[in-house]
Amino acid sequence: MKNTVTTLAVATVVLLTGGIATSWAKPKLPPARLTSLLKLFDADGNGKLDEEERQAAKDYLAKKYEEIVAEWDKDGDGKLSGKEIAALRAHIREKIRENRLAKFKEVAGEDELISAEEFAAMPVFAEADPVRVTRLFTGLDRNKDGQLNFLEFARSFRSHR
């Protein structure tokens, strides 16, 4: 399971960095993703990737890319077609949904609803301004019942483009 999650995470990075098809324009990674990549490969901890660290990152990602292609290249041409990429993305989205549901159940407990107090107690909000957390909760609580169901909770993860 851990290898699957790692593979999915790397697949996401590869997809986001344009590693699947070199003809695609390479999008810029958001600062949070760049920071996590930096931490992963910054062996000396100086906050920068030197040549060796960059090469290690390239080698690691190339290996993971090969593993992904081997698993998802259904027609055996050594590349991921549009349909194969779509299948991989659907698989990643499903894993993400499963992870969100597991997190929701962990926070919600037996009643399968998250109260404002349970929401505010989530570790991600440990250092957050309580007023902002309350505003976020209120915005997510679409039916205004003072609790979040899974669909309302999942809205907090939607991409903001």
DAQUI-V106445 format. One record per residue. N is the residue number from 1. SS is DSSP state (h for helix, s for strand, l for the rest). Layout:
n=N ss=SS
n=N ss=SS
This chain:
n=1 ss=l
n=2 ss=h
n=3 ss=h
n=4 ss=h
n=5 ss=h
n=6 ss=h
n=7 ss=h
n=8 ss=h
n=9 ss=h
n=10 ss=h
n=11 ss=h
n=12 ss=h
n=13 ss=h
n=14 ss=h
n=15 ss=h
n=16 ss=h
n=17 ss=l
n=18 ss=l
n=19 ss=l
n=20 ss=l
n=21 ss=l
n=22 ss=l
n=23 ss=l
n=24 ss=l
n=25 ss=l
n=26 ss=l
n=27 ss=l
n=28 ss=l
n=29 ss=l
n=30 ss=l
n=31 ss=h
n=32 ss=h
n=33 ss=h
n=34 ss=h
n=35 ss=h
n=36 ss=h
n=37 ss=h
n=38 ss=h
n=39 ss=h
n=40 ss=h
n=41 ss=h
n=42 ss=l
n=43 ss=l
n=44 ss=l
n=45 ss=l
n=46 ss=l
n=47 ss=l
n=48 ss=l
n=49 ss=l
n=50 ss=l
n=51 ss=h
n=52 ss=h
n=53 ss=h
n=54 ss=h
n=55 ss=h
n=56 ss=h
n=57 ss=h
n=58 ss=h
n=59 ss=h
n=60 ss=h
n=61 ss=h
n=62 ss=h
n=63 ss=h
n=64 ss=h
n=65 ss=h
n=66 ss=h
n=67 ss=h
n=68 ss=h
n=69 ss=h
n=70 ss=h
n=71 ss=h
n=72 ss=h
n=73 ss=l
n=74 ss=l
n=75 ss=l
n=76 ss=l
n=77 ss=l
n=78 ss=l
n=79 ss=l
n=80 ss=l
n=81 ss=l
n=82 ss=h
n=83 ss=h
n=84 ss=h
n=85 ss=h
n=86 ss=h
n=87 ss=h
n=88 ss=h
n=89 ss=h
n=90 ss=h
n=91 ss=h
n=92 ss=h
n=93 ss=h
n=94 ss=h
n=95 ss=h
n=96 ss=h
n=97 ss=h
n=98 ss=h
n=99 ss=h
n=100 ss=h
n=101 ss=h
n=102 ss=h
n=103 ss=h
n=104 ss=h
n=105 ss=h
n=106 ss=h
n=107 ss=h
n=108 ss=h
n=109 ss=h
n=110 ss=h
n=111 ss=h
n=112 ss=l
n=113 ss=l
n=114 ss=s
n=115 ss=s
n=116 ss=h
n=117 ss=h
n=118 ss=h
n=119 ss=h
n=120 ss=h
n=121 ss=l
n=122 ss=l
n=123 ss=h
n=124 ss=h
n=125 ss=h
n=126 ss=l
n=127 ss=l
n=128 ss=l
n=129 ss=l
n=130 ss=h
n=131 ss=h
n=132 ss=h
n=133 ss=h
n=134 ss=h
n=135 ss=h
n=136 ss=h
n=137 ss=h
n=138 ss=h
n=139 ss=h
n=140 ss=h
n=141 ss=l
n=142 ss=l
n=143 ss=l
n=144 ss=l
n=145 ss=l
n=146 ss=l
n=147 ss=s
n=148 ss=s
n=149 ss=l
n=150 ss=h
n=151 ss=h
n=152 ss=h
n=153 ss=h
n=154 ss=h
n=155 ss=h
n=156 ss=l
n=157 ss=l
n=158 ss=l
n=159 ss=l
n=160 ss=l
n=161 ss=l
